[in-house]
Amino acid sequence: MNDPYVYKGTHILVNTLNIKDYDRLEFVEKELTTVRLKDISRGLLTEGFYDVEHFKQFHRYIFGDIYPWAGEFRTVNILKNETALNGLPLEYMDHASVQAHLTWALSKMNEYIWELFSVEEKTYHFARFMSEIWRAHAFREGNTRTTLTFLSEFANYKGFSLQTSLFVQHAAYMRKALVASVFEDEALEKKRNYVHLENIIKDAILQGKN
């Protein structure tokens, strides 16, 4: 596949600092995005419509110091061999469908009157919206961080804060939970499984400052 997001002949993402060493880029990206994520945790982007443009704004703010395409939806398809699936390939949504899918998902998410929901109802619906947004994998890189940050701020905006440190402390579990929530294969008789995602979301709600 011709990938315009990487330097030719490598798997290293094109970046504003022109770093062409994978480990160095990973380190610098973490340093820069950590500062940005702290800004957001202080409420910098909490106010908004939580629509597609707001979602793009989150990604742009988090990754804008390192990637020139930050805040822009990908223009290529993504296929990854997932360790969470014992190496089976996971193909994310076709890039041409991302805009319409997220418009639908975020519109539905905003229609709900979250303050009327019980913890169990919040958990059920929040897990499914998280899964739908992550399934789109709208950007070439940084989808998990953007999705979790965006939805954590959405929860704050709607009056139920999450203990987001759980997502960081249990990052491997979170990844597996997200993969399980989107993976389906008729030949393998595999259906989307939200149980693990619901478990950690419920814990995050119960441990949040509500």
N, CA and C atoms as a LAMMPS dump frame, in Angstrom:
ITEM: TIMESTEP
0
ITEM: NUMBER OF ATOMS
630
ITEM: BOX BOUNDS ff ff ff
-5.0000000000000000e+02 5.0000000000000000e+02
-5.0000000000000000e+02 5.0000000000000000e+02
-5.0000000000000000e+02 5.0000000000000000e+02
ITEM: ATOMS id mol type element x y z
1 1 1 N 0.84 -1.199 0
2 1 2 C 0 0 0
3 1 3 C 0.875 1.249 0
4 2 1 N 0.563 2.198 -0.848
5 2 2 C 1.267 3.474 -0.867
6 2 3 C 0.725 4.342 0.264
7 3 1 N 1.554 4.593 1.259
8 3 2 C 1.113 5.331 2.445
9 3 3 C 1.778 6.706 2.472
10 4 1 N 1.037 7.761 2.185
11 4 2 C 1.62 9.106 2.154
12 4 3 C 1.985 9.642 3.537
13 5 1 N 1.613 8.9 4.572
14 5 2 C 1.866 9.369 5.934
15 5 3 C 3.226 8.927 6.474
16 6 1 N 3.951 8.099 5.729
17 6 2 C 5.254 7.625 6.201
18 6 3 C 6.352 8.035 5.225
19 7 1 N 7.58 8.101 5.749
20 7 2 C 8.723 8.366 4.887
21 7 3 C 8.941 7.166 3.967
22 8 1 N 9.223 7.44 2.727
23 8 2 C 9.363 6.394 1.715
24 8 3 C 10.353 5.32 2.156
25 9 1 N 9.924 4.078 2.051
26 9 2 C 10.78 2.951 2.396
27 9 3 C 10.869 2.658 3.873
28 10 1 N 10.035 3.348 4.683
29 10 2 C 10.052 3.138 6.137
30 10 3 C 8.623 3.003 6.65
31 11 1 N 8.526 2.718 7.946
32 11 2 C 7.234 2.737 8.626
33 11 3 C 7.146 3.935 9.576
34 12 1 N 8.041 4.888 9.405
35 12 2 C 8.111 6.046 10.3
36 12 3 C 7.208 7.156 9.772
37 13 1 N 6.354 7.646 10.645
38 13 2 C 5.392 8.67 10.25
39 13 3 C 6.077 10.003 9.935
40 14 1 N 5.642 10.621 8.861
41 14 2 C 6.131 11.953 8.508
42 14 3 C 5.795 12.909 9.647
43 15 1 N 6.772 13.668 10.097
44 15 2 C 6.562 14.544 11.246
45 15 3 C 7.221 15.894 11.027
46 16 1 N 6.768 16.873 11.779
47 16 2 C 7.23 18.251 11.59
48 16 3 C 8.692 18.436 11.974
49 17 1 N 9.233 17.548 12.797
50 17 2 C 10.625 17.647 13.23
51 17 3 C 11.551 16.827 12.34
52 18 1 N 10.973 16.165 11.35
53 18 2 C 11.739 15.357 10.392
54 18 3 C 12.581 14.28 11.083
55 19 1 N 12.039 13.717 12.139
56 19 2 C 12.71 12.624 12.85
57 19 3 C 12.485 11.334 12.069
58 20 1 N 13.573 10.638 11.758
59 20 2 C 13.462 9.418 10.964
60 20 3 C 13.965 8.185 11.714
61 21 1 N 14.075 8.331 13.011
62 21 2 C 14.402 7.198 13.882
63 21 3 C 13.153 6.854 14.68
64 22 1 N 12.697 5.61 14.581
65 22 2 C 11.412 5.224 15.173
66 22 3 C 11.382 5.457 16.679
67 23 1 N 12.398 4.994 17.392
68 23 2 C 12.411 5.126 18.854
69 23 3 C 12.463 6.588 19.278
70 24 1 N 13.237 7.379 18.562
71 24 2 C 13.337 8.805 18.87
72 24 3 C 11.998 9.494 18.658
73 25 1 N 11.328 9.163 17.566
74 25 2 C 10.02 9.765 17.293
75 25 3 C 9.016 9.378 18.364
76 26 1 N 9.03 8.125 18.759
77 26 2 C 8.111 7.659 19.794
78 26 3 C 8.329 8.425 21.093
79 27 1 N 9.596 8.64 21.459
80 27 2 C 9.927 9.368 22.688
81 27 3 C 9.461 10.822 22.608
82 28 1 N 9.788 11.497 21.513
83 28 2 C 9.427 12.913 21.357
84 28 3 C 7.915 13.076 21.309
85 29 1 N 7.24 12.18 20.593
86 29 2 C 5.782 12.248 20.525
87 29 3 C 5.172 12.152 21.917
88 30 1 N 5.667 11.224 22.713
89 30 2 C 5.134 11.051 24.069
90 30 3 C 5.358 12.302 24.911
91 31 1 N 6.551 12.879 24.81
92 31 2 C 6.861 14.082 25.58
93 31 3 C 5.939 15.236 25.197
94 32 1 N 5.762 15.457 23.918
95 32 2 C 4.952 16.584 23.452
96 32 3 C 3.465 16.388 23.74
97 33 1 N 2.975 15.188 23.516
98 33 2 C 1.541 14.952 23.719
99 33 3 C 1.171 14.915 25.193
100 34 1 N 2.095 14.518 26.05
101 34 2 C 1.816 14.508 27.49
102 34 3 C 1.485 15.913 27.982
103 35 1 N 2.225 16.9 27.508
104 35 2 C 1.965 18.298 27.88
105 35 3 C 0.583 18.719 27.398
106 36 1 N 0.257 18.371 26.184
107 36 2 C -1.037 18.745 25.605
108 36 3 C -2.197 18.065 26.333
109 37 1 N -2.016 16.804 26.676
110 37 2 C -3.074 16.076 27.387
111 37 3 C -3.321 16.669 28.773
112 38 1 N -2.271 17.157 29.416
113 38 2 C -2.436 17.814 30.717
114 38 3 C -3.237 19.1 30.567
115 39 1 N -2.982 19.842 29.5
116 39 2 C -3.76 21.057 29.234
117 39 3 C -5.246 20.727 29.111
118 40 1 N -5.538 19.679 28.358
119 40 2 C -6.935 19.291 28.142
120 40 3 C -7.58 18.837 29.44
121 41 1 N -6.816 18.138 30.276
122 41 2 C -7.368 17.65 31.549
123 41 3 C -7.75 18.796 32.476
124 42 1 N -7.207 19.984 32.214
125 42 2 C -7.55 21.169 33.012
126 42 3 C -8.769 21.891 32.444
127 43 1 N -9.39 21.315 31.422
128 43 2 C -10.632 21.869 30.894
129 43 3 C -10.495 22.741 29.671
130 44 1 N -9.324 22.719 29.032
131 44 2 C -9.07 23.612 27.905
132 44 3 C -10.072 23.443 26.764
133 45 1 N -10.462 22.189 26.47
134 45 2 C -11.353 21.934 25.334
135 45 3 C -12.706 21.373 25.748
136 46 1 N -13.017 21.447 27.045
137 46 2 C -14.253 20.825 27.536
138 46 3 C -15.495 21.444 26.909
139 47 1 N -15.517 22.766 26.799
140 47 2 C -16.677 23.439 26.213
141 47 3 C -16.695 23.228 24.702
142 48 1 N -17.843 22.823 24.191
143 48 2 C -17.942 22.616 22.75
144 48 3 C -19.172 21.813 22.396
145 49 1 N -19.301 21.49 21.135
146 49 2 C -20.493 20.787 20.655
147 49 3 C -20.326 19.269 20.631
148 50 1 N -19.118 18.795 20.833
149 50 2 C -18.814 17.355 20.779
150 50 3 C -19.33 16.732 19.489
151 51 1 N -19.033 17.441 18.411
152 51 2 C -19.37 16.968 17.073
153 51 3 C -18.079 16.604 16.344
154 52 1 N -18.16 16.368 15.055
155 52 2 C -16.992 15.951 14.288
156 52 3 C -15.88 16.997 14.333
157 53 1 N -16.222 18.263 14.197
158 53 2 C -15.203 19.312 14.204
159 53 3 C -14.527 19.425 15.563
160 54 1 N -15.289 19.233 16.619
161 54 2 C -14.723 19.265 17.966
162 54 3 C -13.773 18.085 18.159
163 55 1 N -14.146 16.927 17.641
164 55 2 C -13.3 15.731 17.703
165 55 3 C -11.974 15.982 16.977
166 56 1 N -12.048 16.585 15.815
167 56 2 C -10.839 16.932 15.066
168 56 3 C -9.981 17.925 15.85
169 57 1 N -10.643 18.839 16.544
170 57 2 C -9.924 19.842 17.325
171 57 3 C -9.096 19.182 18.421
172 58 1 N -9.656 18.154 19.052
173 58 2 C -8.915 17.417 20.079
174 58 3 C -7.646 16.811 19.483
175 59 1 N -7.789 16.122 18.366
176 59 2 C -6.624 15.48 17.749
177 59 3 C -5.591 16.523 17.327
178 60 1 N -6.061 17.62 16.775
179 60 2 C -5.155 18.681 16.321
180 60 3 C -4.374 19.257 17.496
181 61 1 N -5.04 19.447 18.619
182 61 2 C -4.356 20.028 19.773
183 61 3 C -3.349 19.044 20.362
184 62 1 N -3.73 17.778 20.452
185 62 2 C -2.847 16.776 21.05
186 62 3 C -1.606 16.535 20.194
187 63 1 N -1.783 16.439 18.883
188 63 2 C -0.695 16.001 18.004
189 63 3 C -0.155 17.081 17.069
190 64 1 N -0.664 18.292 17.181
191 64 2 C -0.274 19.353 16.259
192 64 3 C 1.186 19.753 16.306
193 65 1 N 1.872 19.495 17.422
194 65 2 C 3.287 19.843 17.528
195 65 3 C 4.191 18.866 16.783
196 66 1 N 3.648 17.7 16.425
197 66 2 C 4.503 16.652 15.876
198 66 3 C 4.097 16.18 14.482
199 67 1 N 2.782 16.234 14.179
200 67 2 C 2.339 15.72 12.876
201 67 3 C 1.635 16.807 12.06
202 68 1 N 2.061 17.037 10.834
203 68 2 C 1.452 18.089 10.008
204 68 3 C 0.004 17.798 9.63
205 69 1 N -0.404 16.54 9.723
206 69 2 C -1.772 16.143 9.364
207 69 3 C -2.68 16.014 10.589
208 70 1 N -2.233 16.522 11.716
209 70 2 C -3.047 16.445 12.94
210 70 3 C -4.389 17.131 12.722
211 71 1 N -5.445 16.476 13.161
212 71 2 C -6.78 17.036 13.017
213 71 3 C -7.438 16.753 11.686
214 72 1 N -6.761 16.012 10.827
215 72 2 C -7.318 15.672 9.514
216 72 3 C -7.604 14.174 9.447
217 73 1 N -8.767 13.811 8.949
218 73 2 C -9.105 12.395 8.812
219 73 3 C -8.188 11.738 7.779
220 74 1 N -7.863 10.501 8.028
221 74 2 C -6.953 9.76 7.144
222 74 3 C -7.563 9.585 5.747
223 75 1 N -6.689 9.423 4.793
224 75 2 C -7.112 9.233 3.399
225 75 3 C -6.704 7.862 2.873
226 76 1 N -6.244 6.992 3.768
227 76 2 C -5.882 5.618 3.409
228 76 3 C -6.586 4.673 4.375
229 77 1 N -6.697 3.421 3.987
230 77 2 C -7.26 2.414 4.876
231 77 3 C -6.166 1.811 5.743
232 78 1 N -6.575 1.279 6.895
233 78 2 C -5.624 0.736 7.86
234 78 3 C -5.967 -0.714 8.167
235 79 1 N -4.955 -1.57 8.093
236 79 2 C -5.085 -2.976 8.466
237 79 3 C -3.939 -3.3 9.405
238 80 1 N -4.26 -3.798 10.607
239 80 2 C -3.221 -4.114 11.58
240 80 3 C -3.388 -5.542 12.079
241 81 1 N -2.255 -6.234 12.235
242 81 2 C -2.284 -7.53 12.895
243 81 3 C -2.284 -7.271 14.394
244 82 1 N -3.333 -7.698 15.064
245 82 2 C -3.543 -7.362 16.468
246 82 3 C -3.057 -8.468 17.395
247 83 1 N -2.176 -8.106 18.321
248 83 2 C -1.741 -9.076 19.329
249 83 3 C -2.92 -9.5 20.193
250 84 1 N -3.88 -8.591 20.372
251 84 2 C -5.072 -8.91 21.164
252 84 3 C -5.926 -9.984 20.498
253 85 1 N -5.69 -10.208 19.212
254 85 2 C -6.422 -11.237 18.455
255 85 3 C -5.489 -12.371 18.047
256 86 1 N -4.384 -12.502 18.801
257 86 2 C -3.382 -13.533 18.486
258 86 3 C -2.857 -13.409 17.058
259 87 1 N -2.684 -12.163 16.635
260 87 2 C -2.098 -11.914 15.327
261 87 3 C -3.076 -11.819 14.18
262 88 1 N -4.359 -12.037 14.452
263 88 2 C -5.354 -11.911 13.388
264 88 3 C -5.429 -10.452 12.928
265 89 1 N -5.707 -10.216 11.655
266 89 2 C -5.787 -8.836 11.159
267 89 3 C -7.086 -8.153 11.577
268 90 1 N -6.966 -6.887 11.906
269 90 2 C -8.132 -6.063 12.207
270 90 3 C -8.135 -4.902 11.222
271 91 1 N -9.141 -4.875 10.384
272 91 2 C -9.248 -3.795 9.401
273 91 3 C -10.245 -2.766 9.904
274 92 1 N -9.774 -1.535 10.027
275 92 2 C -10.64 -0.474 10.517
276 92 3 C -11.533 0.036 9.393
277 93 1 N -12.436 0.882 9.743
278 93 2 C -13.429 1.38 8.796
279 93 3 C -12.78 1.998 7.556
280 94 1 N -13.415 1.787 6.42
281 94 2 C -12.959 2.403 5.181
282 94 3 C -12.9 3.918 5.378
283 95 1 N -11.796 4.504 4.949
284 95 2 C -11.601 5.942 5.202
285 95 3 C -12.719 6.798 4.61
286 96 1 N -13.337 6.329 3.54
287 96 2 C -14.406 7.097 2.9
288 96 3 C -15.679 7.138 3.737
289 97 1 N -15.777 6.248 4.725
290 97 2 C -16.982 6.166 5.56
291 97 3 C -16.84 6.873 6.9
292 98 1 N -15.627 7.311 7.22
293 98 2 C -15.347 7.851 8.554
294 98 3 C -16.204 9.067 8.888
295 99 1 N -16.242 10.04 8.003
296 99 2 C -16.973 11.285 8.269
297 99 3 C -18.442 11.015 8.574
298 100 1 N -19.098 10.244 7.729
299 100 2 C -20.527 9.963 7.909
300 100 3 C -20.772 9.153 9.172
301 101 1 N -19.893 8.192 9.444
302 101 2 C -20.072 7.344 10.622
303 101 3 C -19.947 8.154 11.908
304 102 1 N -18.928 8.989 11.984
305 102 2 C -18.739 9.79 13.193
306 102 3 C -19.825 10.848 13.346
307 103 1 N -20.273 11.405 12.254
308 103 2 C -21.381 12.366 12.316
309 103 3 C -22.602 11.704 12.933
310 104 1 N -22.885 10.49 12.498
311 104 2 C -24.019 9.731 13.05
312 104 3 C -23.807 9.413 14.524
313 105 1 N -22.648 8.852 14.867
314 105 2 C -22.386 8.412 16.24
315 105 3 C -22.405 9.579 17.224
316 106 1 N -21.755 10.669 16.874
317 106 2 C -21.686 11.813 17.781
318 106 3 C -23.028 12.517 17.897
319 107 1 N -23.789 12.523 16.826
320 107 2 C -25.135 13.096 16.882
321 107 3 C -26.007 12.309 17.85
322 108 1 N -25.961 10.985 17.753
323 108 2 C -26.738 10.133 18.66
324 108 3 C -26.267 10.311 20.098
325 109 1 N -24.968 10.382 20.298
326 109 2 C -24.406 10.529 21.636
327 109 3 C -24.888 11.813 22.295
328 110 1 N -25.015 12.865 21.511
329 110 2 C -25.453 14.154 22.042
330 110 3 C -26.952 14.226 22.284
331 111 1 N -27.703 13.326 21.672
332 111 2 C -29.154 13.316 21.863
333 111 3 C -29.55 12.78 23.236
334 112 1 N -28.715 11.945 23.811
335 112 2 C -29.066 11.287 25.069
336 112 3 C -29.071 12.283 26.227
337 113 1 N -29.985 12.083 27.162
338 113 2 C -30.028 12.904 28.378
339 113 3 C -29.28 12.119 29.453
340 114 1 N -27.972 12.29 29.482
341 114 2 C -27.1 11.449 30.292
342 114 3 C -27.361 11.567 31.788
343 115 1 N -27.803 12.747 32.226
344 115 2 C -28.017 12.94 33.669
345 115 3 C -29.181 12.107 34.201
346 116 1 N -30.011 11.598 33.313
347 116 2 C -31.137 10.762 33.746
348 116 3 C -30.77 9.284 33.836
349 117 1 N -29.594 8.928 33.348
350 117 2 C -29.199 7.521 33.316
351 117 3 C -28.627 7.052 34.648
352 118 1 N -28.882 5.802 34.967
353 118 2 C -28.218 5.151 36.098
354 118 3 C -26.774 4.841 35.694
355 119 1 N -25.965 4.415 36.65
356 119 2 C -24.583 4.042 36.34
357 119 3 C -24.556 2.929 35.299
358 120 1 N -25.447 1.967 35.459
359 120 2 C -25.496 0.839 34.517
360 120 3 C -25.865 1.313 33.109
361 121 1 N -26.808 2.235 33.022
362 121 2 C -27.217 2.749 31.71
363 121 3 C -26.104 3.583 31.074
364 122 1 N -25.457 4.417 31.892
365 122 2 C -24.324 5.192 31.383
366 122 3 C -23.249 4.251 30.848
367 123 1 N -22.942 3.225 31.621
368 123 2 C -21.914 2.266 31.226
369 123 3 C -22.251 1.615 29.893
370 124 1 N -23.472 1.152 29.77
371 124 2 C -23.915 0.449 28.561
372 124 3 C -23.77 1.338 27.324
373 125 1 N -24.32 2.53 27.392
374 125 2 C -24.309 3.414 26.225
375 125 3 C -22.919 3.992 25.951
376 126 1 N -22.21 4.358 27.011
377 126 2 C -20.883 4.95 26.847
378 126 3 C -19.935 3.96 26.179
379 127 1 N -20.025 2.692 26.569
380 127 2 C -19.166 1.661 25.974
381 127 3 C -19.418 1.539 24.479
382 128 1 N -20.654 1.616 24.093
383 128 2 C -20.986 1.458 22.676
384 128 3 C -20.576 2.669 21.847
385 129 1 N -20.721 3.854 22.408
386 129 2 C -20.262 5.03 21.67
387 129 3 C -18.736 5.055 21.581
388 130 1 N -18.076 4.665 22.657
389 130 2 C -16.615 4.588 22.621
390 130 3 C -16.163 3.606 21.545
391 131 1 N -16.823 2.477 21.486
392 131 2 C -16.492 1.463 20.486
393 131 3 C -16.709 1.982 19.065
394 132 1 N -17.823 2.66 18.839
395 132 2 C -18.125 3.17 17.498
396 132 3 C -17.123 4.234 17.052
397 133 1 N -16.748 5.102 17.973
398 133 2 C -15.795 6.162 17.633
399 133 3 C -14.414 5.566 17.369
400 134 1 N -14.008 4.621 18.218
401 134 2 C -12.691 3.999 18.047
402 134 3 C -12.655 3.144 16.785
403 135 1 N -13.774 2.489 16.463
404 135 2 C -13.853 1.638 15.271
405 135 3 C -13.583 2.436 13.998
406 136 1 N -13.981 3.693 14.002
407 136 2 C -13.737 4.537 12.825
408 136 3 C -12.247 4.736 12.581
409 137 1 N -11.464 4.779 13.675
410 137 2 C -10.023 5.021 13.565
411 137 3 C -9.777 6.148 12.563
412 138 1 N -10.326 7.291 12.916
413 138 2 C -10.424 8.409 11.97
414 138 3 C -9.084 8.964 11.501
415 139 1 N -8.056 8.821 12.337
416 139 2 C -6.763 9.436 12.032
417 139 3 C -5.705 8.372 11.731
418 140 1 N -4.647 8.79 11.109
419 140 2 C -3.583 7.836 10.767
420 140 3 C -2.872 7.332 12.006
421 141 1 N -2.838 8.135 13.038
422 141 2 C -2.202 7.754 14.305
423 141 3 C -2.862 8.549 15.422
424 142 1 N -2.844 7.991 16.643
425 142 2 C -3.349 8.716 17.804
426 142 3 C -4.827 8.551 18.067
427 143 1 N -5.416 7.491 17.557
428 143 2 C -6.865 7.31 17.699
429 143 3 C -7.301 6.96 19.111
430 144 1 N -6.571 6.085 19.774
431 144 2 C -6.976 5.677 21.121
432 144 3 C -6.88 6.847 22.089
433 145 1 N -5.762 7.559 22.063
434 145 2 C -5.603 8.705 22.964
435 145 3 C -6.653 9.781 22.703
436 146 1 N -6.923 10.043 21.438
437 146 2 C -7.915 11.067 21.107
438 146 3 C -9.31 10.634 21.527
439 147 1 N -9.666 9.397 21.24
440 147 2 C -10.996 8.894 21.599
441 147 3 C -11.216 8.937 23.101
442 148 1 N -10.261 8.436 23.875
443 148 2 C -10.419 8.399 25.331
444 148 3 C -10.448 9.801 25.924
445 149 1 N -9.614 10.683 25.416
446 149 2 C -9.575 12.054 25.934
447 149 3 C -10.859 12.795 25.593
448 150 1 N -11.284 12.691 24.366
449 150 2 C -12.514 13.342 23.905
450 150 3 C -13.715 12.873 24.722
451 151 1 N -13.838 11.574 24.918
452 151 2 C -14.999 11.042 25.637
453 151 3 C -14.92 11.313 27.134
454 152 1 N -13.73 11.373 27.679
455 152 2 C -13.587 11.724 29.097
456 152 3 C -14.048 13.156 29.338
457 153 1 N -13.696 14.052 28.417
458 153 2 C -14.14 15.437 28.546
459 153 3 C -15.638 15.563 28.286
460 154 1 N -16.151 14.747 27.389
461 154 2 C -17.601 14.727 27.159
462 154 3 C -18.324 14.318 28.437
463 155 1 N -17.811 13.305 29.126
464 155 2 C -18.416 12.858 30.383
465 155 3 C -18.4 13.985 31.415
466 156 1 N -17.269 14.68 31.517
467 156 2 C -17.198 15.827 32.432
468 156 3 C -18.254 16.866 32.081
469 157 1 N -18.38 17.133 30.804
470 157 2 C -19.332 18.125 30.308
471 157 3 C -20.768 17.737 30.653
472 158 1 N -21.016 16.426 30.677
473 158 2 C -22.356 15.923 30.973
474 158 3 C -22.561 15.603 32.453
475 159 1 N -21.571 15.914 33.271
476 159 2 C -21.769 15.821 34.714
477 159 3 C -21.385 14.521 35.378
478 160 1 N -20.699 13.638 34.672
479 160 2 C -20.204 12.424 35.341
480 160 3 C -18.739 12.213 34.97
481 161 1 N -17.87 12.597 35.877
482 161 2 C -16.44 12.508 35.583
483 161 3 C -15.965 11.06 35.681
484 162 1 N -14.927 10.763 34.93
485 162 2 C -14.347 9.425 34.912
486 162 3 C -12.985 9.434 35.598
487 163 1 N -12.654 8.338 36.244
488 163 2 C -11.309 8.165 36.787
489 163 3 C -10.427 7.695 35.629
490 164 1 N -9.931 8.662 34.871
491 164 2 C -9.228 8.336 33.624
492 164 3 C -7.884 7.654 33.854
493 165 1 N -7.351 7.745 35.062
494 165 2 C -6.08 7.072 35.34
495 165 3 C -6.2 5.563 35.146
496 166 1 N -7.412 5.037 35.272
497 166 2 C -7.616 3.601 35.05
498 166 3 C -7.274 3.217 33.614
499 167 1 N -7.614 4.088 32.673
500 167 2 C -7.339 3.793 31.265
501 167 3 C -5.834 3.752 31
502 168 1 N -5.093 4.593 31.723
503 168 2 C -3.636 4.645 31.556
504 168 3 C -2.973 3.479 32.269
505 169 1 N -3.391 3.241 33.513
506 169 2 C -2.799 2.167 34.313
507 169 3 C -3.046 0.791 33.709
508 170 1 N -4.163 0.657 33.029
509 170 2 C -4.527 -0.637 32.439
510 170 3 C -4.619 -0.504 30.917
511 171 1 N -3.592 0.102 30.342
512 171 2 C -3.598 0.39 28.903
513 171 3 C -3.714 -0.876 28.055
514 172 1 N -3.026 -1.938 28.447
515 172 2 C -3.08 -3.183 27.673
516 172 3 C -4.482 -3.782 27.72
517 173 1 N -5.083 -3.761 28.916
518 173 2 C -6.459 -4.263 29.06
519 173 3 C -7.41 -3.413 28.22
520 174 1 N -7.202 -2.095 28.267
521 174 2 C -8.07 -1.177 27.533
522 174 3 C -7.998 -1.449 26.036
523 175 1 N -6.792 -1.686 25.551
524 175 2 C -6.614 -1.983 24.125
525 175 3 C -7.367 -3.261 23.74
526 176 1 N -7.206 -4.291 24.559
527 176 2 C -7.887 -5.556 24.28
528 176 3 C -9.399 -5.386 24.33
529 177 1 N -9.867 -4.58 25.275
530 177 2 C -11.306 -4.346 25.416
531 177 3 C -11.864 -3.626 24.19
532 178 1 N -11.126 -2.646 23.702
533 178 2 C -11.562 -1.916 22.509
534 178 3 C -11.567 -2.824 21.279
535 179 1 N -10.523 -3.62 21.138
536 179 2 C -10.452 -4.552 20.008
537 179 3 C -11.62 -5.529 20.056
538 180 1 N -11.88 -6.089 21.236
539 180 2 C -12.985 -7.046 21.383
540 180 3 C -14.324 -6.406 21.042
541 181 1 N -14.446 -5.117 21.31
542 181 2 C -15.722 -4.43 21.078
543 181 3 C -15.99 -4.14 19.601
544 182 1 N -14.959 -4.224 18.773
545 182 2 C -15.153 -3.927 17.345
546 182 3 C -14.97 -5.147 16.445
547 183 1 N -14.287 -6.167 16.95
548 183 2 C -13.952 -7.308 16.089
549 183 3 C -15.134 -8.251 15.927
550 184 1 N -15.412 -8.575 14.678
551 184 2 C -16.426 -9.579 14.381
552 184 3 C -16.003 -10.331 13.126
553 185 1 N -16.266 -11.629 13.139
554 185 2 C -15.878 -12.477 12.014
555 185 3 C -16.873 -13.621 11.921
556 186 1 N -17.672 -13.586 10.877
557 186 2 C -18.728 -14.591 10.729
558 186 3 C -18.152 -15.994 10.591
559 187 1 N -17.045 -16.125 9.862
560 187 2 C -16.431 -17.436 9.655
561 187 3 C -15.925 -18.033 10.962
562 188 1 N -15.433 -17.162 11.848
563 188 2 C -14.93 -17.614 13.148
564 188 3 C -16.01 -17.599 14.222
565 189 1 N -17.215 -17.201 13.823
566 189 2 C -18.349 -17.087 14.744
567 189 3 C -18.026 -16.14 15.903
568 190 1 N -17.361 -15.046 15.557
569 190 2 C -16.997 -14.038 16.547
570 190 3 C -17.899 -12.82 16.398
571 191 1 N -18.511 -12.414 17.498
572 191 2 C -19.335 -11.215 17.511
573 191 3 C -18.682 -10.156 18.39
574 192 1 N -19.088 -8.918 18.19
575 192 2 C -18.547 -7.83 19.003
576 192 3 C -18.873 -8.069 20.472
577 193 1 N -17.857 -7.93 21.313
578 193 2 C -17.986 -8.232 22.735
579 193 3 C -17.649 -6.977 23.549
580 194 1 N -18.648 -6.449 24.238
581 194 2 C -18.474 -5.193 24.98
582 194 3 C -18.197 -5.399 26.472
583 195 1 N -18.161 -6.629 26.928
584 195 2 C -18.105 -6.914 28.367
585 195 3 C -16.893 -6.273 29.029
586 196 1 N -15.714 -6.474 28.458
587 196 2 C -14.489 -5.956 29.084
588 196 3 C -14.464 -4.429 29.068
589 197 1 N -14.963 -3.856 28.004
590 197 2 C -15.023 -2.397 27.914
591 197 3 C -16.007 -1.844 28.937
592 198 1 N -17.131 -2.493 29.085
593 198 2 C -18.117 -2.069 30.08
594 198 3 C -17.538 -2.145 31.488
595 199 1 N -16.762 -3.178 31.763
596 199 2 C -16.197 -3.353 33.106
597 199 3 C -15.308 -2.182 33.502
598 200 1 N -14.401 -1.787 32.619
599 200 2 C -13.474 -0.715 32.983
600 200 3 C -14.169 0.646 32.963
601 201 1 N -15.139 0.824 32.086
602 201 2 C -15.888 2.082 32.07
603 201 3 C -16.708 2.232 33.346
604 202 1 N -17.336 1.164 33.774
605 202 2 C -18.12 1.233 35.013
606 202 3 C -17.228 1.578 36.195
607 203 1 N -16.057 0.953 36.271
608 203 2 C -15.113 1.268 37.349
609 203 3 C -14.697 2.733 37.28
610 204 1 N -14.457 3.238 36.071
611 204 2 C -14.038 4.634 35.905
612 204 3 C -15.132 5.602 36.343
613 205 1 N -16.386 5.246 36.082
614 205 2 C -17.506 6.09 36.514
615 205 3 C -17.638 6.061 38.032
616 206 1 N -17.582 4.873 38.603
617 206 2 C -17.758 4.728 40.052
618 206 3 C -16.628 5.392 40.832
619 207 1 N -15.432 5.404 40.262
620 207 2 C -14.29 6.004 40.951
621 207 3 C -14.089 7.48 40.596
622 208 1 N -14.908 7.989 39.691
623 208 2 C -14.822 9.4 39.327
624 208 3 C -15.42 10.276 40.411
625 209 1 N -15.168 11.569 40.314
626 209 2 C -15.665 12.518 41.313
627 209 3 C -17.079 12.951 40.956
628 210 1 N -18.038 12.088 41.304
629 210 2 C -19.436 12.362 40.959
630 210 3 C -20.278 12.576 42.217
